Amino acid sequence: MVSQNGRKRIVILGGGFGGSYLAKALTKRSPGLDADVVIIDRNNYFIFYPLLVEAGCGSIELRHCTVPIREFAPKAELLMAEVAALDTERQRVHFQLVGDDQCRAIEYDHLVVALGSVTRIMPASVVSGVREHAFFVKRMSDAVMIRDRAVELLELANAIDDPEERKRLLHFVIVGGNVTGIEVVGELEVFVREASAQYHNISDEDITFTIYEFNQRLLAVMPENLSRWATRQLARRGVGIHTGAGVKEVHADHVVDSDGNVVPCSTVIWTAGITPNPVLKQLEGLPLNKFGGLQCQGDYLAVGTDNIWGMGDCASVPGPDGKPMPPLAQIAIRQAPQLAANIAAVEQGRPTTPGGVTLQGVLVPLGRHRGVAAIKGIRIHGFFAWAMWRAIYLLKTPRLSRRISVLADWLLNAFFRKDYTQLGMNPDSHREMIHSHASCEADEG
Ligand SMILES: Cc1cc2nc3c(=O)[nH]c(=O)nc-3n(C[C@H](O)[C@H](O)[C@H](O)COP(=O)(O)OP(=O)(O)OC[C@H]3O[C@@H](n4cnc5c(N)ncnc54)[C@H](O)[C@@H]3O)c2cc1C
């Protein structure tokens, strides 16, 4: 694909938080650029991640945690395609449109790599069985699968007679006790307990949640007093908390923890860290660091290049303190206008400026109208922290219509029981759940 009008073309790989906000910034009047902006993403939406867990657990309608890219950045062109390869010599990206098996190419004057991250999965020699048996929290389908799994388990546990097996089925293990893991425990525990009220054979004691965290405390990104408060809250709700401990084997019906204990359970949710998108390794000519991230200068330019830029979770960009900026949506969003200004500066023959986005704060919802928040030196916990989390993310949700939909979902949920129907996204779970039972045929025999 060649530019039709002789204008410069900026190609953005990945239309997530970083890529979409950048496209919006580049197509505004302020950077003073007159260029075509093209986003390549495998989806025509991006996920508003802070609401993903709520969407998965039914607190908001699933679609309401997504943002349609075409509406968000209407002046940019979107190619719904899988990024396949890069030719830096000829300044070309190769891609495959979704639903088509032909490989196509597009030329660029500037290339921005904003392909995000994936869940970090340890090699099988360190922790085995994760890929085969664990659930993740990254895609829309992940969130729905966890919810469907919980409903399926409640149905099965309600129908069987063996009390020990019922407890195993309803034991949820979360590996990784940082922000995402804690959000999952907070929301899912409420979802499962509230749903269980509809099942006559399931009591509160049958349901267990356990967190494993390698650090010595949960929520290592939060100040210590807030982390302690959150830990006490979760412990009071009966959540089993193992800090300074991990899991070394994941099986369909149990885990083996780092002390060698065999722990019966049927669902393991893996939230133990992220790593830059491995597709970067496929894109020849990119300077990658030892973690597989795009190594950039402070002005977002990839090291050793003059027209390739990086941002968001997949890029290592030094902040004002020299350390890489953290992989967070709030960082990617604020990187966007700085990067747009730097691309404009190069085009206009001006020097670029180092970015420098720092963390504004961290907010974590714990479920049951509780949360913890540390923002610009202010530390709060309890109801106000939870309300602040909701208010801030509601305001940050792009588009007024989405904001109203999310608010309506929350209000409806405050007055009515959640919907516990399955969405049919978990075709494999039945096989795993009944792993410890004999097959129907064998039972009869
Ligand atoms: C459950 C969860 C909760 C979170 N909560 C918060 C929070 O409360 N606050 C906060 O600040 N941050 C939060 N984050 C982190 C935040 O979501 C990320 O830091 C942010 O999304 C990074 O933006 P990005 O543009 O780098 O990547 P992404 O937003 O992930 O975008 C990457 C894009 O690249 C596309 N893509 C990837 N590979 C290809 C390919 N081969 N071809 C085509 N397209 C491709 C993807 O479809 C995606 O749209 C959370 C993350 C998760 C998983």
The ligand as an SDF file (V2000), in Angstrom:
LIG
                    3D

 53 58  0  0  0  0  0  0  0  0999 V2000
   -6.7490   -6.7030   33.8730 C   0  0  0  0  0  0  0  0  0  0  0  0
   -5.9140   -5.4550   33.7310 C   0  0  0  0  0  0  0  0  0  0  0  0
   -6.2180   -4.3300   34.5040 C   0  0  0  0  0  0  0  0  0  0  0  0
   -5.4560   -3.1600   34.3590 C   0  0  0  0  0  0  0  0  0  0  0  0
   -5.7870   -2.0780   35.1300 N   0  0  0  0  0  0  0  0  0  0  0  0
   -5.0930   -0.9320   34.9730 C   0  0  0  0  0  0  0  0  0  0  0  0
   -5.4340    0.2310   35.7350 C   0  0  0  0  0  0  0  0  0  0  0  0
   -6.3530    0.1850   36.5560 O   0  0  0  0  0  0  0  0  0  0  0  0
   -4.7160    1.3630   35.5330 N   0  0  0  0  0  0  0  0  0  0  0  0
   -3.6910    1.4310   34.6230 C   0  0  0  0  0  0  0  0  0  0  0  0
   -3.0870    2.4980   34.4720 O   0  0  0  0  0  0  0  0  0  0  0  0
   -3.3200    0.3500   33.9050 N   0  0  0  0  0  0  0  0  0  0  0  0
   -3.9940   -0.8270   34.0620 C   0  0  0  0  0  0  0  0  0  0  0  0
   -3.6320   -1.9300   33.3210 N   0  0  0  0  0  0  0  0  0  0  0  0
   -2.4670   -1.8670   32.4260 C   0  0  0  0  0  0  0  0  0  0  0  0
   -2.8540   -1.2340   31.0740 C   0  0  0  0  0  0  0  0  0  0  0  0
   -3.9730   -1.8400   30.5550 O   0  0  0  0  0  0  0  0  0  0  0  0
   -1.7070   -1.2860   30.0750 C   0  0  0  0  0  0  0  0  0  0  0  0
   -0.5890   -0.6650   30.6490 O   0  0  0  0  0  0  0  0  0  0  0  0
   -2.0790   -0.5530   28.7910 C   0  0  0  0  0  0  0  0  0  0  0  0
   -3.1170   -1.2130   28.1290 O   0  0  0  0  0  0  0  0  0  0  0  0
   -0.8420   -0.4370   27.8720 C   0  0  0  0  0  0  0  0  0  0  0  0
   -1.2100    0.1480   26.6620 O   0  0  0  0  0  0  0  0  0  0  0  0
   -0.5100   -0.3640   25.3030 P   0  0  0  0  0  0  0  0  0  0  0  0
   -1.0610    0.4950   24.2100 O   0  0  0  0  0  0  0  0  0  0  0  0
    0.9300   -0.4540   25.4760 O   0  0  0  0  0  0  0  0  0  0  0  0
   -1.0440   -1.8660   25.1300 O   0  0  0  0  0  0  0  0  0  0  0  0
   -2.5160   -2.3790   24.8570 P   0  0  0  0  0  0  0  0  0  0  0  0
   -3.5340   -1.4630   25.3940 O   0  0  0  0  0  0  0  0  0  0  0  0
   -2.5480   -3.7950   25.3320 O   0  0  0  0  0  0  0  0  0  0  0  0
   -2.6150   -2.3690   23.2680 O   0  0  0  0  0  0  0  0  0  0  0  0
   -1.8670   -3.2270   22.4380 C   0  0  0  0  0  0  0  0  0  0  0  0
   -2.6700   -3.4160   21.1590 C   0  0  0  0  0  0  0  0  0  0  0  0
   -1.8700   -4.1500   20.2200 O   0  0  0  0  0  0  0  0  0  0  0  0
   -2.7090   -5.0630   19.5370 C   0  0  0  0  0  0  0  0  0  0  0  0
   -1.8710   -6.1710   19.0580 N   0  0  0  0  0  0  0  0  0  0  0  0
   -1.0340   -6.9530   19.7770 C   0  0  0  0  0  0  0  0  0  0  0  0
   -0.3840   -7.8090   18.9880 N   0  0  0  0  0  0  0  0  0  0  0  0
   -0.7970   -7.5650   17.7230 C   0  0  0  0  0  0  0  0  0  0  0  0
   -0.4780   -8.1180   16.4410 C   0  0  0  0  0  0  0  0  0  0  0  0
    0.4350   -9.0940   16.2900 N   0  0  0  0  0  0  0  0  0  0  0  0
   -1.1070   -7.6240   15.3500 N   0  0  0  0  0  0  0  0  0  0  0  0
   -2.0380   -6.6470   15.4750 C   0  0  0  0  0  0  0  0  0  0  0  0
   -2.3670   -6.0630   16.6530 N   0  0  0  0  0  0  0  0  0  0  0  0
   -1.7590   -6.5260   17.7640 C   0  0  0  0  0  0  0  0  0  0  0  0
   -3.7390   -5.5020   20.5790 C   0  0  0  0  0  0  0  0  0  0  0  0
   -4.9330   -5.9470   19.9450 O   0  0  0  0  0  0  0  0  0  0  0  0
   -3.9540   -4.2100   21.3740 C   0  0  0  0  0  0  0  0  0  0  0  0
   -5.0580   -3.4600   20.9000 O   0  0  0  0  0  0  0  0  0  0  0  0
   -4.3660   -3.1250   33.4410 C   0  0  0  0  0  0  0  0  0  0  0  0
   -4.0640   -4.2540   32.6740 C   0  0  0  0  0  0  0  0  0  0  0  0
   -4.8250   -5.4230   32.8090 C   0  0  0  0  0  0  0  0  0  0  0  0
   -4.4860   -6.6290   31.9630 C   0  0  0  0  0  0  0  0  0  0  0  0
  1  2  1  0
  2  3  1  0
  2 52  2  0
  3  4  2  0
  4  5  1  0
  4 50  1  0
  5  6  2  0
  6  7  1  0
  6 13  1  0
  7  8  2  0
  7  9  1  0
  9 10  1  0
 10 11  2  0
 10 12  1  0
 12 13  2  0
 13 14  1  0
 14 15  1  0
 14 50  1  0
 15 16  1  0
 16 17  1  0
 16 18  1  0
 18 19  1  0
 18 20  1  0
 20 21  1  0
 20 22  1  0
 22 23  1  0
 23 24  1  0
 24 25  2  0
 24 26  1  0
 24 27  1  0
 27 28  1  0
 28 29  2  0
 28 30  1  0
 28 31  1  0
 31 32  1  0
 32 33  1  0
 33 34  1  0
 33 48  1  0
 34 35  1  0
 35 36  1  0
 35 46  1  0
 36 37  1  0
 36 45  1  0
 37 38  2  0
 38 39  1  0
 39 40  1  0
 39 45  2  0
 40 41  1  0
 40 42  2  0
 42 43  1  0
 43 44  2  0
 44 45  1  0
 46 47  1  0
 46 48  1  0
 48 49  1  0
 50 51  2  0
 51 52  1  0
 52 53  1  0
M  END
$$$$
